[in-house]
Amino acid sequence: MTMGLIRDNAFPAVAGISFEQDGSVLTVRLCSADGNLMTMEMCDALTDVLVSPPDDVHVMILAAEGHAFCLGRERTAATPEDLPGEVRRLVAVNEALASTRLVTIARVHGPAAGFGVGLAAVCDVAVATRDAGLSFPEVRINLAPALVLAWLPHMVGRRAAFWLTASGAAVSGDEAVRIGLLNEVADDVETLDAVIAEKVAVLLAAQPRVHTEIRAMLRSVASLSEHQSYELASDRLVLGSLRRLHAAKE
């Protein structure tokens, strides 16, 4: 359940996460202690912004301060009764990243683990420094990372998903690109910022509506057969072309 705090372009005021808008670009920065562990309040704030972003924002950059990008999330449920609510708030973040109208970019400058890897991987674009290690260490506390396994096999394949979660082994930025967790790696933080800036510039050159349609199409075809995907694509292409012709006549 989100907090509903975004009114008149005012962002949630929550410890450990900040929001800064510069024109059509919104930078969300993780800035909590202990490796930017995500608290439930931070999760709620991020979900709120993704669900109801300012009207003039097109691209969101998810970045972080400190030595790590995000080493996971806090485990605060004290009783069995608390667990379902905590899990719902975690799921809400992933669903918001998938369904938001914003184009999302993860800027991974250091280690990421568990839920932190998920935040980066579920973004539309993810770029990391070459020495950033990405891992799913939940196995070391005798826990199967169920939320991670809801999306990871679709992204990297069953075998890679099994090994990453069963071993807890960290992968380098280059290996993360190879298996599909990242788009690109940069040699250092300065290069990382340049790569991010270049990708933002490319994205801002297109209409937000087009990116929204691309993201919606990708979500739709994920669970369809090839034939169903082509049927949906045909309908969307006709509608898109009609819209383009109509705009050209105006």
WONORSUL-V460637 format. One record per helix or strand of 3 or more residues. SS is the DSSP state (a for helix, b for strand). FROM is the first residue (numbers start at 0). LEN is the number of residues. If there is no record, write none. Layout:
SS:FROM:LEN + SS:FROM:LEN
This chain:
b:16:6 + b:24:6 + a:32:4 + a:39:12 + b:58:6 + b:67:3 + a:79:20 + b:102:6 + b:110:3 + a:114:8 + b:124:5 + a:136:5 + a:145:4 + a:151:5 + a:157:10 + a:172:7 + b:183:3 + a:188:16 + a:207:14 + a:225:24
